[in-house]
Amino acid sequence: MIEDIHIQILRPHTTEPYNPEDPKREDDATTFWNIIVGLFYKANHLPWRVQGLMQDTSYLGVSFFRDRNDSDNVKTAIAQVFSLDAEGYVFKGNKALVNENNSPHISKVEASGLIKYAIDVYKRNKGYPPQRVVVHKTSRYNDDEIAGFRAGIEQTQKLDLVAFGTRNIKLVRWGQKPPIRGTVVRLPDNSVLLYTYGYIPYLGVYPGPRVPSPLEILEHHGITPIDIICREILVLTKLNWNNAKFCTKAPITIGFAKRVGNILREAPPDIKKIGDRFKYYM
């Protein structure tokens, strides 16, 4: 990044007249609301505030991406959200490790360094360290990752590690409406299904075209009750300022970590400095 400028790029397709037969084209009102919300955020304003996140907490999302110039080089992309003001930051980790099942992980040293850096970013912006750190990851944790994350925090800080996955499980609800957003189902293997997308009683609609599928919480390592973990995830699905939707399926931690990874994988190798705010990746 050469200049610290927030820009908005519009594809020609976005400005074309609305065509109801085009599945990729939203109606004009939705399109322009999305643009306005994004521009408002890029102008250093918060479009809305949310309640339900614990105070003095840093939420991290860890995702992985393959380098465009070297498909064997898997790196980490991290999105960080602060509680209360919900300010978002991003940064790129180092090379990840890939096991025999082709599943990417990070080393104990990398996990420790990653969480220490995230805490330092929080401290530089807030003036004090977080009392709690929550890590969202798109794959299960191995022993080295758990040990590394725990080694990277102070004894006075709390840590919650949450792993997401999907087995394409879909449930049906008695009646004509799909499962309600916020529904939690505990499975015998201790995993949890959370409907972050579903029927919304407040709006009286389900804002989706198909039967909703839940977000699956494969693992949770920490002392925070799972109902609080689920409540925080629901709040984090309402912090995507790249559009004006009521919510998204994935929490912003994971959704933006994936988005940042898709952008960073296209970055030329000679670019050393990247933007560290969400607004550069919208």
N, C-alpha and C positions, 0 to 999 in steps of 0.2 A: 504494500500500500504506500503510494507516494504522497497523496494529499488526504488530509482528514476531512473528507466531504461526504455527506450522506446524499445519495442519489436514488432516484426511482426509475427503473427501466420498465417500459410498457411494450409488450409485443404488439405488432399490428393486429393480430387476432383479437386482442383484448378490446380494441376500440371499434371493431366492426359491429354493425347493427345486430341486435339480438336475434338469434335463430333458434326457435324452440326445438328444432330437429337436430341441433348440434349438442351432443351430450357433454362436451367440454366447455360450453359457453353458458355462463350464468346470466340471469336477467340483468338488465342495465342497472337497476337500483342496487342489487347485491354487488355487482362489479364496482360501482363507484363508491359504495360504502366501504368495501375492502380497501380501495385505493386511499380514501380519505383517512381511514384508521391508520394505515401504514405511514402516510405522510405526517400525520399528527404525532405519531411516536418518533419518527425520524427528526422531527422538529424539537425533540427533547421534552415532550409532554407524555403523560400517561393517559391513554384513552379511558381507562377505568381502573378502579381499585377493587381488590377482593378481600374477603375475610375468611379465616379458617386456617391460616398458616401460623405455626408456632413462632413466637418472638425469638429474635437472635438466632435464627436457623439459616444455614446455607444448604441449598438443594443442588446436587450435582447430577448431571446426566452423562453417562459414559457410553459412547458408541464407537464403532470401528469402521474404517474405510480403507480401500486398497488404492495405492498410489497409481495414477494413470500411467506413469512412465515405468513402473515396476510392479507388476501384478502380485509378485511374491512379497512385496513390502506392505504390510498391514500396520496402520497407525491408529492412534486413538484421537477422537474428537470429543471435547468436553464442553457442556453447556452448564452455566452456573446461574442460579436464581437466588436472590436474597429475599427473605421474608419481609412482610410489611410493604416496603416500597416496590418489591418485585422487579428490581433492576436486573437486567440480564447481561452476562458476560460469556465469552467463549475463549477457549485456548486449545492449542494442539499439543497432544502428548507425543511421546517418542514411539519407536517401533514396538509393535505388539508381538506376542508369541502365539504361534498356531500349533495346536496339539494334533495328535493322530486322527482325531475326528474332524479336523479342519475348523475347529472352534477357536476363535481368537481370545487371548487372555493377556494380562499384563503381569510383569514380574513383581515380586515383593518390594523391591527397591523402587520400581516405577510407581506402584500404588502408593507407597509412602510419600514419594516426592510429589505426586499429583495432588494428594489431599493437603499436603503442607502448602503447596503453591496456591490452592484454592482458598485456604484459610488466610494466607497472606494477602490475596486480592481482596477478600472481605474486610480484613483489618485496615488495609490502605484506604478503602472507601468509607468505612464506618467509624474508624478510629478505635475500634476494639474488636477482639476476635469473636467468632460465633460460639455460642454455648452448646450448639448441636449441629451435626453435619449429617445429611441424608444423601446417600448415593443410590441413584437409579441406574441400572445396567441392563443391557439387552441380551445378556446370557448369564448362565449360572456362575457363581463364584467358586474358584478353587481355593485350596488352603493358603497358597502364597498371596493371593489377592486379599483374603480376609485378614491375614497376619499383617500385610503391608498397610492396608487402610487403618487398622487398629494402631499400628506403630506410628502413624503419621499424626495422630491427634494427642492432645494433652489429657492427663488423667481426669481433669475436671470437665472435659467435654464429652457429650454423649454422641454415639454413632449408630446409625441405622443403615444397613445394607439391604437393598431390595433388588431382586432380579425378576425381569419380565420375560414372558414367552407366549407362545400361542400353540394350541393343539386343535384349533378350529372347532372348538366346542360351542354349540349354540343351544340355548334353552328356549322353551316356549312358555308363555304365561296364560293362565286360564282367562278366557275372554277374547276380545278383539284387539287389544293393545299389546305391543311387544313388551319385554321386560323394562321396568322403570329404571331410568338413569340413577345410579347409586345403589342398585341391588348388589348384595354381596353373598356369594355362595362359597361355603367352605367344603373342600373335597376331602375324602378319606386319607389322601397322601399328604395332607397339611398344606397343599397349595390352595390358592384362593382365586375365585373368579370375581372380577369387579366390572360391572356395567358402567363404563364411563360414557357410553353412547346408548341411548335408548329413549323410551317415551318420557317426556318431560311434562309432568302434571301442571306446572306453572304456566307453560305455554299451550298446553292442551294438544300437543302434536309430538310425533316422532320425526325429527328432521333428517330422515334418511330414506333411501330407496329400497333397501333390502332388510332382511331379518338381521338385527344387530348381533354382533359377536362380542363377547366380553374380553377385557384385558386380563391376562392371567399373571398372577403373582406367584412365581415358582418358589422363591425363597425370601425369607426375611430374617436377618441376623441383627438383633438389637432388643432393647427392653421396652420400646414404645409399643403399646397395644396395637394390634392389627387394625382395629376400627379407626384409630387416629391416622395410621399410615394410609388407609383407604380414603379417609376424608381429605387428607392433604393432596393425594393424587387427583381427586375430583376437582379440587381448587386449581391445581396446576394445569388442568385441561382447559381452563378458562383464561389463560394468560398468553394465548397466541395472538399477538398484535399484528400479524401478517394478514388478518382478515377480520371480519365483523361477526363471525359465527358465535353462537351461544357457547359452544365448547367444541373440543376435538376429541378423538378417541384416545390418543396418547398424551401423557403429560408433557408440558413444554420442555421439561428437562430432556426427555428422550426424543421428542419430535424435533427439537432444534439441534440436538447433538447429531442426529442423522442428517439433517439439512446442511449443517456446517460441514460435516464429513463429505457430502456430495460435492460441495463447492471447493473444499480444500484439495480434493483429489485431482481437480482440474488445474490447480495453481502451478505455474511454471516453477521449476526447482530454484531459479535465481531470486525468487521473491522471498525475502527473509522476514519482513514485517507484515503482519496481518491485523485486520481490525479486531478489537477485543470486545465489541458490543454487539448485541443482537441486531441492531439497526443496520449494520453493514451487510447482513446476510438475508435481508428481506426484499 
